[in-house]
Amino acid sequence: MTAAEPGGAAPNGLLEREHELIAVRGWLDSVRAQQGRVLLVDAPAGLGKSVLIEHVREIARDEFIVLRACGSEIEQDLGWGVARSLFEPWLRALPDDERAAVLTGPTASASLLFATGAEAAVLPAADAGFAILHGLYWLAVRVAETEPTLLVIDDAHFADEPSLRLLTYLLGRIDDQPLGLLVAGRSGEAGAAGLLAHLASEREVTICRPAPLSAAAVTTLIR
């Protein structure tokens, strides 16, 4: 596990996040070079995790496919909710024949997560079965085959258990893919079944812990 040091003033409007952005750019370079990586932004509530993530999306949007989802406390018990939110918009943007082709072969086991109409009635329960996890892994790989890809999950401490299990499943399988996981979670929150804490403990995960803003930076924000 490596740590990104907190920094001073950033040149793009993010206050006192220069070092974090340097770490992010290095991380993006690794992903672009087909060295799949996981970056976890770990900070207390109100310290700007979501703002930092939005800046990363802005940096990456011209060179990466960016798929984003956000955990929700009221949806935490809905199995696969975050995973579906990640991939559904990308799939729906494909022509019908391309979408059908993407969801065949090794990804077929995950196809029910994206079913509509009558097929949606057989959506799997909130257990993280190996076949579904493996299907979603291959779906992520297929997205990354078209262009380097970021999977961005904000408020991961509120994510459902199967979706968090997907993150830990991907961790050991993307090191030779142009695929990055950018995860933001609240400090001290272990996540469903302790899976966010488990993710943070893995040595392959880069941890970014933004420091509280100085009095001068807070004054600038207020002004």
C-alpha positions in Angstrom: 0.0 0.0 0.0 1.4 3.4 -1.0 0.3 6.8 0.2 0.0 10.1 -1.7 1.2 13.0 0.4 -1.1 16.0 0.9 0.0 19.2 -0.8 -0.2 22.9 -1.2 -2.0 25.1 -3.7 -3.1 23.5 -6.9 -2.9 25.5 -10.2 -6.4 24.6 -11.5 -8.6 26.0 -8.7 -8.5 23.1 -6.3 -7.1 24.6 -3.1 -4.1 22.9 -1.5 -4.3 19.8 -3.6 -1.2 20.1 -5.7 0.5 16.9 -4.4 -2.7 14.9 -4.7 -3.1 16.0 -8.4 0.5 15.1 -9.1 -0.1 11.6 -7.6 -3.3 11.3 -9.7 -1.5 12.2 -12.9 1.1 9.6 -12.3 -1.6 7.1 -11.5 -3.4 7.9 -14.8 -0.1 7.5 -16.7 0.2 4.0 -15.3 -3.3 3.1 -16.3 -2.8 4.5 -19.8 0.3 2.3 -20.1 -1.8 -0.8 -19.4 -0.8 -1.1 -15.8 -4.2 -1.4 -14.1 -4.3 0.5 -10.8 -6.7 1.2 -7.8 -6.6 4.7 -6.2 -8.6 5.1 -3.0 -9.4 8.7 -1.8 -9.9 8.3 1.9 -11.0 11.3 3.9 -13.6 12.5 6.5 -16.9 13.9 5.4 -16.6 17.4 4.0 -13.0 17.3 3.0 -13.5 17.5 -0.7 -13.4 13.9 -1.9 -16.1 14.4 -4.5 -14.6 17.7 -5.8 -11.2 16.0 -6.2 -12.9 13.1 -8.1 -14.6 15.6 -10.4 -11.2 17.2 -11.2 -9.8 13.8 -12.0 -12.7 13.2 -14.4 -12.0 16.5 -16.1 -8.3 15.6 -16.5 -9.1 12.1 -17.9 -12.1 12.7 -20.1 -10.3 13.3 -23.3 -8.2 10.2 -23.1 -10.3 7.8 -21.1 -13.7 6.3 -21.0 -15.0 7.3 -17.6 -17.8 5.3 -16.0 -19.1 6.7 -12.8 -21.4 5.5 -10.0 -22.1 6.7 -6.5 -23.1 4.8 -3.4 -26.3 5.7 -1.6 -27.3 5.0 1.9 -30.9 4.4 1.0 -29.9 1.9 -1.8 -27.2 0.1 0.1 -29.4 -3.0 0.4 -30.1 -3.2 -3.3 -27.7 -5.8 -4.7 -25.5 -4.8 -7.6 -26.8 -1.2 -7.6 -23.5 0.5 -8.0 -22.2 -2.1 -10.5 -25.2 -1.6 -12.7 -24.9 2.2 -12.5 -21.3 1.9 -13.6 -21.9 0.0 -16.8 -25.6 0.6 -17.8 -25.1 4.1 -19.4 -22.2 2.8 -21.6 -24.2 -0.3 -22.6 -27.4 1.7 -23.4 -25.4 4.0 -25.7 -24.4 1.1 -27.9 -26.4 0.0 -30.9 -28.6 -3.1 -30.1 -26.4 -5.5 -32.1 -23.2 -4.2 -30.5 -24.7 -4.4 -27.0 -25.8 -8.0 -27.6 -22.3 -8.9 -28.8 -20.7 -7.3 -25.8 -22.9 -9.3 -23.4 -22.1 -12.7 -24.9 -19.3 -15.2 -24.2 -17.5 -14.6 -20.9 -19.7 -11.6 -20.0 -23.0 -13.5 -20.5 -23.2 -14.4 -16.8 -23.5 -10.7 -16.0 -26.1 -9.9 -18.7 -29.1 -10.3 -16.4 -28.0 -7.3 -14.4 -28.8 -5.2 -17.4 -32.0 -6.9 -18.5 -35.2 -5.0 -19.0 -38.9 -5.9 -19.1 -39.8 -9.5 -18.2 -36.1 -10.6 -18.1 -35.4 -8.2 -15.3 -37.8 -10.2 -13.0 -35.1 -12.9 -12.8 -32.4 -10.4 -11.6 -30.0 -12.3 -9.2 -30.4 -11.7 -5.5 -27.8 -9.7 -3.6 -25.2 -12.5 -3.4 -21.9 -11.9 -5.1 -21.7 -15.2 -7.1 -18.4 -16.0 -8.8 -20.0 -16.2 -12.3 -21.5 -12.7 -12.0 -18.3 -11.2 -10.7 -16.3 -12.9 -13.5 -18.8 -11.6 -16.1 -18.5 -8.1 -14.8 -14.7 -8.3 -14.9 -14.8 -9.3 -18.5 -17.3 -6.5 -19.2 -14.8 -4.0 -17.8 -12.1 -5.5 -19.9 -14.2 -5.2 -23.0 -14.8 -1.5 -22.3 -11.1 -1.0 -21.8 -10.4 -2.7 -25.1 -11.9 0.3 -26.9 -10.1 3.0 -24.9 -8.3 3.3 -21.5 -11.1 3.2 -18.9 -11.7 4.5 -15.4 -14.3 3.1 -13.1 -15.1 5.9 -10.6 -17.1 5.1 -7.4 -17.9 8.0 -5.1 -19.3 7.5 -1.6 -18.1 3.9 -1.7 -18.8 3.5 2.1 -22.5 3.5 1.0 -22.1 1.0 -1.8 -23.9 -2.4 -1.7 -22.0 -5.5 -0.7 -21.9 -7.2 -4.1 -20.6 -4.1 -5.9 -17.8 -3.7 -3.3 -16.9 -7.3 -3.7 -16.5 -6.6 -7.4 -13.9 -4.0 -6.6 -11.9 -6.5 -4.6 -12.3 -9.0 -7.3 -11.0 -6.7 -10.0 -8.0 -5.6 -7.9 -5.9 -8.7 -8.6 -6.9 -9.0 -12.2 -6.4 -5.7 -13.9 -2.6 -5.2 -13.6 -2.1 -5.8 -17.3 -5.1 -3.8 -18.5 -5.6 -0.1 -19.3 -8.2 0.0 -16.5 -8.2 2.1 -13.4 -10.5 2.1 -10.3 -10.9 5.4 -8.6 -12.8 4.9 -5.3 -13.7 7.5 -2.7 -14.8 6.6 0.8 -15.2 8.2 4.2 -12.5 7.6 6.7 -13.3 5.1 9.4 -16.2 3.6 7.4 -15.5 -0.1 6.7 -18.2 -0.4 4.1 -20.6 -3.4 3.7 -19.2 -6.6 5.1 -16.0 -4.6 5.9 -15.0 -4.8 2.2 -14.0 -1.1 1.8 -11.6 -1.5 4.8 -10.3 -4.7 3.1 -9.7 -2.9 -0.1 -7.8 -0.1 1.8 -5.5 -2.8 3.4 -4.3 -4.2 0.1 -0.7 -3.2 -0.8 -1.6 -2.8 -4.5 -4.0 0.1 -3.6 -2.7 3.7 -3.6 -4.2 5.7 -0.8 -4.8 9.4 -1.2 -5.6 11.1 2.1 -6.3 14.9 1.5 -5.4 17.0 4.5 -7.8 19.6 6.0 -7.6 23.0 4.3 -5.6 25.7 6.0 -7.3 28.8 7.5 -6.1 30.8 4.5 -7.7 28.3 2.0 -11.0 28.3 4.0 -11.0 32.1 3.9 -10.5 32.0 0.2 -13.5 29.6 -0.2 -15.7 31.9 2.0 -14.7 34.9 0.0 
